[in-house]
Amino acid sequence: MTRSFTRLAWSAAACTYLLIILGAIVRITGSGMGCGDHWPLCNGKLLPPLDLPTLIEYGHRLAAALVSVLVSGLAVYAWWLGRGAGSGERYVPSRTAYVALGLLIVQVLLGAVTVKLELPPWTVILHLGTAMLLLATLIVAARVLTLGFVTVLLGALTANLGAASACLGFPLCNGQLVPDGNYLQHIQWTHRLLAYTLFGYAVWWAWRTRAPAAWGVVALVTLQVAVAAAMVLLGLPRSLQAIHVALGAGVWAWIVIATPSPFPLPRPFTDR
């Protein structure tokens, strides 16, 4: 039973990762209002005519519906295992299933608010932040996540405020160690500094623990920085923007996988 619980959690995590990438594609292609300001329906219909922006946004919503089913099913399964239903043997499941359900509810509400308010940056950023927390919870999160999480949110802030092109050149910002321009440059530069810090911390962590999973984090962060550099130097092509978001979510997920779990794993429990 615990294996089934684990498989369901991994399935939900994989679909959440896909949902994050689809959300990035929605933003990059400008399809956020592809279903108008209608929610949960799309342009007032359950099955709307599918022009390209509508198809992209509608696909994102269908992925969100799939994640909702999986996360809700995971919470129900955790409760069912805790009662010992069907086997006479009780299990103590990870509480992350219930935390994930709570985050899912927040995520759904934020999605509705984002659409109704016609995509204000603050709701878009919170929506992504909640999705990242949901992904982390499903995989079972731990220590180094704070730095990775803040870096991801600063990346979202950079993208949604139009600050992605504020710093030309790489690795410095317009050739300066401390940019003297407007606030957009400071947002972009703060995001870069956090990414550099995450890289340094990941290298130290991998060297200290000698864990292969930690070196995997180093590899992904290195690739992410390389893609970011190419994105800036090539004028922010959309394909690289999408890859940058996908790698960012991948770095986040791999950090979660590589760090020790603060939650107990499901274990058999018998009354004596």
C-alpha positions as CSV (number, residue, x, y, z in Angstrom):
1,M,0.0,0.0,0.0
2,T,2.8,2.4,0.9
3,R,4.3,1.8,-2.6
4,S,1.0,2.8,-4.2
5,F,0.9,5.9,-2.0
6,T,4.5,6.8,-3.2
7,R,3.6,6.2,-6.8
8,L,0.6,8.4,-6.6
9,A,2.7,11.2,-4.9
10,W,5.3,10.9,-7.7
11,S,2.6,11.1,-10.4
12,A,1.1,14.2,-8.7
13,A,4.5,15.8,-8.6
14,A,5.3,15.0,-12.2
15,C,2.0,16.5,-13.3
16,T,2.6,19.6,-11.1
17,Y,6.0,20.0,-12.8
18,L,4.2,19.9,-16.2
19,L,1.6,22.4,-14.9
20,I,4.4,24.8,-14.0
21,I,5.9,24.6,-17.5
22,L,2.5,25.0,-19.1
23,G,1.9,28.1,-17.0
24,A,5.2,29.5,-18.2
25,I,4.1,28.8,-21.8
26,V,0.9,30.6,-21.2
27,R,2.8,33.7,-19.9
28,I,5.4,33.7,-22.7
29,T,2.9,33.4,-25.5
30,G,0.6,36.0,-23.9
31,S,-2.3,33.5,-23.7
32,G,-3.3,34.3,-20.1
33,M,-6.6,35.7,-21.2
34,G,-7.2,32.9,-23.8
35,C,-10.4,31.9,-21.9
36,G,-11.4,35.5,-21.2
37,D,-12.2,36.5,-17.6
38,H,-14.4,33.3,-17.2
39,W,-13.5,30.8,-14.5
40,P,-13.8,27.8,-14.2
41,L,-15.4,27.8,-17.6
42,C,-13.5,28.9,-20.7
43,N,-15.1,31.8,-22.6
44,G,-18.3,30.8,-20.8
45,K,-18.2,27.2,-22.2
46,L,-17.0,23.9,-21.0
47,L,-15.7,23.1,-24.4
48,P,-14.8,26.4,-26.2
49,P,-13.7,26.9,-29.8
50,L,-10.0,26.3,-29.7
51,D,-7.9,29.1,-31.4
52,L,-4.3,29.0,-30.4
53,P,-4.4,31.3,-27.3
54,T,-7.5,29.5,-26.0
55,L,-6.0,26.1,-26.7
56,I,-2.9,27.0,-24.7
57,E,-4.8,28.4,-21.7
58,Y,-7.4,25.6,-21.9
59,G,-4.6,23.0,-21.9
60,H,-3.2,24.7,-18.8
61,R,-6.5,24.5,-17.1
62,L,-7.0,20.8,-18.0
63,A,-3.5,20.1,-16.5
64,A,-4.6,21.9,-13.3
65,A,-7.7,19.8,-13.2
66,L,-5.6,16.6,-13.4
67,V,-3.3,17.8,-10.6
68,S,-6.4,18.6,-8.5
69,V,-7.7,15.1,-9.0
70,L,-4.3,13.5,-8.1
71,V,-3.6,15.7,-5.1
72,S,-7.1,15.2,-3.7
73,G,-6.8,11.5,-4.3
74,L,-3.5,11.4,-2.5
75,A,-5.0,13.1,0.6
76,V,-8.0,10.7,0.5
77,Y,-5.6,7.8,0.2
78,A,-3.5,9.0,3.1
79,W,-6.6,9.2,5.3
80,W,-7.7,5.8,4.1
81,L,-4.3,4.3,5.0
82,G,-4.4,5.9,8.4
83,R,-7.7,4.2,9.1
84,G,-6.3,0.8,8.0
85,A,-9.2,0.4,5.6
86,G,-9.2,-2.8,3.6
87,S,-6.3,-4.5,5.3
88,G,-6.8,-4.5,9.0
89,E,-3.3,-2.9,9.3
90,R,-3.0,0.8,9.9
91,Y,-0.4,3.0,8.4
92,V,0.8,6.5,9.4
93,P,1.1,8.3,6.1
94,S,3.2,11.4,5.5
95,R,1.4,14.6,6.5
96,T,2.6,16.2,3.3
97,A,-0.5,14.8,1.5
98,Y,-2.7,17.1,3.6
99,V,-0.4,20.0,3.3
100,A,-0.4,19.5,-0.5
101,L,-4.2,19.5,-0.5
102,G,-4.2,22.9,1.4
103,L,-1.7,24.3,-1.1
104,L,-3.8,23.0,-4.0
105,I,-6.9,24.9,-2.7
106,V,-4.8,28.1,-2.4
107,Q,-3.4,27.5,-5.9
108,V,-6.9,27.1,-7.4
109,L,-8.2,30.2,-5.7
110,L,-5.2,32.2,-6.9
111,G,-5.8,31.0,-10.4
112,A,-9.4,32.2,-10.3
113,V,-8.4,35.6,-8.8
114,T,-5.6,35.9,-11.5
115,V,-8.1,35.4,-14.3
116,K,-10.8,37.6,-12.8
117,L,-8.4,40.5,-12.2
118,E,-6.9,40.1,-15.7
119,L,-3.4,38.9,-14.8
120,P,-1.9,41.5,-12.3
121,P,1.8,40.6,-11.7
122,W,1.3,40.0,-7.9
123,T,-1.2,37.3,-8.4
124,V,0.8,35.7,-11.2
125,I,3.9,35.6,-9.0
126,L,1.9,34.2,-6.0
127,H,0.3,31.6,-8.3
128,L,3.8,30.4,-9.4
129,G,5.1,30.5,-5.8
130,T,2.2,28.3,-4.6
131,A,2.8,25.9,-7.5
132,M,6.5,25.6,-6.5
133,L,5.5,24.9,-2.9
134,L,3.0,22.3,-4.0
135,L,5.7,20.6,-6.1
136,A,8.1,20.6,-3.1
137,T,5.5,19.3,-0.7
138,L,4.6,16.4,-3.0
139,I,8.2,15.4,-3.3
140,V,8.8,16.2,0.5
141,A,10.9,19.3,1.0
142,A,13.8,20.2,3.3
143,R,16.7,22.6,4.1
144,V,18.3,24.2,1.0
145,L,14.9,25.0,-0.4
146,T,14.6,28.5,0.9
147,L,17.4,29.9,-1.3
148,G,16.0,28.0,-4.3
149,F,12.5,29.1,-3.7
150,V,13.4,32.8,-3.3
151,T,15.5,32.6,-6.5
152,V,12.5,31.2,-8.4
153,L,10.2,33.9,-7.1
154,L,12.6,36.6,-8.1
155,G,12.8,35.1,-11.5
156,A,9.0,35.3,-11.8
157,L,9.1,38.9,-10.6
158,T,11.7,39.7,-13.2
159,A,9.7,38.2,-16.0
160,N,6.3,39.7,-15.0
161,L,7.6,43.2,-14.4
162,G,9.4,43.3,-17.8
163,A,12.8,43.4,-16.1
164,A,14.3,40.5,-18.1
165,S,16.1,42.9,-20.5
166,A,17.0,45.4,-17.9
167,C,20.5,44.0,-17.5
168,L,22.4,43.6,-20.7
169,G,25.5,41.5,-20.8
170,F,26.6,38.6,-18.6
171,P,27.6,38.0,-15.8
172,L,27.5,41.6,-14.7
173,C,24.5,44.0,-15.1
174,N,25.3,46.4,-18.0
175,G,29.0,45.9,-17.2
176,Q,28.5,47.1,-13.6
177,L,28.9,45.2,-10.3
178,V,26.4,47.6,-8.7
179,P,24.0,48.9,-11.4
180,D,23.0,52.6,-11.1
181,G,19.9,52.4,-13.2
182,N,16.2,52.0,-12.4
183,Y,14.4,49.5,-10.1
184,L,14.0,47.0,-12.9
185,Q,17.8,46.6,-13.1
186,H,18.0,46.1,-9.3
187,I,15.3,43.4,-9.5
188,Q,17.1,41.6,-12.4
189,W,20.5,42.0,-10.6
190,T,19.1,40.6,-7.3
191,H,17.7,37.6,-9.2
192,R,21.2,37.0,-10.7
193,L,23.0,37.4,-7.4
194,L,20.6,34.8,-5.8
195,A,21.3,32.4,-8.7
196,Y,25.0,32.9,-8.2
197,T,24.6,32.3,-4.5
198,L,22.6,29.2,-5.1
199,F,25.3,27.9,-7.4
200,G,28.0,28.5,-4.8
201,Y,25.9,26.9,-2.0
202,A,25.1,23.9,-4.2
203,V,28.8,23.4,-4.9
204,W,29.7,23.7,-1.2
205,W,26.8,21.3,-0.2
206,A,27.9,18.7,-2.8
207,W,31.5,18.9,-1.8
208,R,30.6,18.6,1.9
209,T,28.2,15.7,1.5
210,R,29.8,13.9,-1.5
211,A,26.2,12.9,-2.3
212,P,25.6,12.1,-6.1
213,A,22.1,13.8,-5.8
214,A,23.8,17.0,-4.5
215,W,26.1,17.0,-7.5
216,G,23.0,16.6,-9.7
217,V,21.8,19.9,-8.2
218,V,25.1,21.5,-9.1
219,A,24.8,20.2,-12.7
220,L,21.2,21.5,-13.1
221,V,22.1,24.9,-11.6
222,T,25.1,25.2,-13.9
223,L,22.9,24.4,-16.9
224,Q,20.3,26.9,-15.7
225,V,22.9,29.7,-15.4
226,A,24.2,28.8,-18.9
227,V,20.7,29.0,-20.4
228,A,20.1,32.3,-18.6
229,A,23.3,33.7,-20.1
230,A,22.4,32.6,-23.6
231,M,18.9,34.0,-23.1
232,V,20.3,37.5,-22.2
233,L,23.0,37.5,-24.9
234,L,20.6,36.3,-27.7
235,G,17.8,38.8,-26.9
236,L,15.4,36.7,-24.9
237,P,14.2,34.2,-27.5
238,R,10.9,32.6,-26.4
239,S,12.3,29.0,-26.7
240,L,15.0,29.8,-24.2
241,Q,12.6,31.5,-21.9
242,A,10.5,28.3,-21.8
243,I,13.6,26.2,-21.2
244,H,14.7,28.6,-18.4
245,V,11.4,28.1,-16.6
246,A,11.5,24.3,-17.1
247,L,15.0,24.1,-15.8
248,G,14.1,26.4,-12.8
249,A,11.3,24.0,-11.8
250,G,13.7,21.1,-12.4
251,V,16.3,22.6,-10.1
252,W,13.7,23.2,-7.5
253,A,12.4,19.6,-7.8
254,W,15.9,18.1,-7.7
255,I,16.8,20.1,-4.6
256,V,13.7,18.7,-2.9
257,I,14.7,15.2,-3.9
258,A,18.3,15.5,-2.8
259,T,17.7,16.9,0.6
260,P,16.7,14.8,3.7
261,S,13.1,14.7,4.5
262,P,11.8,16.4,7.7
263,F,8.6,14.3,7.6
264,P,8.3,10.7,8.6
265,L,7.9,8.2,5.7
266,P,4.7,6.0,5.8
267,R,5.3,3.2,8.2
268,P,3.3,0.2,9.4
269,F,1.4,0.8,12.7
270,T,-0.3,-2.0,14.7
271,D,-2.2,-1.7,17.9
272,R,-0.9,-3.9,20.6
